[in-house]
Amino acid sequence: MKPRNLPRTTPSTVLLRLALALALALAGLLLAAPAGGAAEVRGEDSVRVAEGEVVDDDLYVAAGEVVVDGTVRGDLVVAAGQVRINGTVEGDLLAAAQTVVIEGTVGDDARIAGQVLSLGERARVTGDLVAAGYSLQTRPGTVVGGDVLLGAYQALLAGGIDGDVTAGAGGLALAGEIGGDVEAEVGSRDEMRAAWAPATEFPVPQVEPGLTLTDGARLAGDLSYRSGTEASIAPGAEVAGRISYEQVAVDEAEPAGPTGPLALLLDGLRRFVTLLLAGLLTLWLIPRAVTGAASVLRARPLLSLGWGALAIAGTAVAVLVVLFTAILLGIALGLLTLGGLAAAVVAGGVVLDVVLVLGLVLAIALLAPVVAGLTGGGLLLRDPAPAGFGRRVLALALGLLVYVLLRSVPYLGPVVALLVALLGVGALVVWAWDAARRARAHRGGRGAGPMRGPQAGAGPAYPQTTGPAYPQVGGPESRAGSAPRPQPEPGPLPEGPPGASSSRAGSTTARPPWATGGPGPEPGPDARPDARR
């Protein structure tokens, strides 16, 4: 059979997919409401279910070490450094730890994740086994009643499996009885390298890269695998079904990318064009924010540097706090049989985390270089605050060019990138804080402005010291170019009839004629005595 050349899919890809599936399954069970609201939660440095002890409910445990020698009538959900199951778990087992060892019985499915995963000679898993980690081992005598789905750097399956096996691993060794089919994607001896892993107290077997079938392997179904090299099948191994091999190879005709100075030049050109486009877009959409941050950076660089470090560190801490808070609230609501609300809380926390991370990435990768480039370009042009759009674009392009050139210098580039990120993010934070403070001050002082005229019912009818001598309602207060006339001491005026002042509302005279001391109009023969008003 001629092998087919297929696109390379590394075992690490399969491992990540299976780990994600395991994490989703774990989150689903954590958010699920326990039957009847019954559950027991324990959290200590060391949690032990003693031999003979019976836990009638589901058991949720978070501890450094968890040992189950007794019986758990429901599900067991555990997160710890070390987990050992010597007794019985009648429901599902969901465990995440550095070391997970099963020597007892699991009445339903077992979903485990960790560095070292081991099923001993007396281990019994009635349902399916889902495993993700560095190393998985099932010893002779292990019985898995369902299927096995695994993603690991290496796996040694020496026990009995009644169902199918789906595996993605760098090295996979089959040394036991498998009642169904085997479908695997494994690494090759040429591409696999030794992987580092922290030391553990539990021994870890050595598995060769690729697929290996020992003399003890007994497969009742088909064997289908993909790898860069063919499997090593011992003469005593038995495969009842068909063997299918698909070779994974890299297409050598695929053109390689440029290297050397040309690659450096193209990388710098891509970075410059990307930042310039981002800068033009921000100058068009949010010019006040960009120019304001540039002014802050130019005037207060040390303050910007400090606030940039605080903002980046604070955002990272906020992401972790939001994530852990959402998970804890989800678990608590799940225990209270509020599964729908728990799912909404966890989803909201995830969305908020995504927004925080995306905002921080955009600020560091795009906005910070744009602010720093506009500031530096303005200083180089000896125009620290360019007023026109064209001058700003010129300063931005010049500053980004200098930034890209410095980023291309070995050893110096990462330092420049870090400083620009801190300075740019800090300047944006300081500008945003100042803008918010000014907005609050403006809103607070909006109703306390100066009076535009005398208050109704207060003060004299004609202002004596400030303002116009005789303010008019419907016309200008004074005639332009008129010279002031000498004013004698005003005497008491006779009281006029109602409505007299309103009849003069449209007058263009700056003051009443009698206020100047001159004679008023002569009254007619039938006029009343007060007609001079």
Helices and strands as residue ranges (DSSP letters): H 11-31, G 35-37, E 39-42, E 46-49, E 54-55, E 58-68, E 71-72, E 76-85, E 88-89, E 93-96, E 99-102, E 105-106, E 110-119, E 124-125, E 129-138, E 143-144, E 148-157, E 160-161, E 165-174, E 177-178, E 182-186, E 210-213, E 218-219, E 223-227, E 232-233, E 238-239, E 243-247, H 261-285, H 287-299, H 301-335, H 339-362, I 363-367, H 368-380, H 389-407, H 412-444, G 446-448, H 500-503, G 513-516, G 529-532
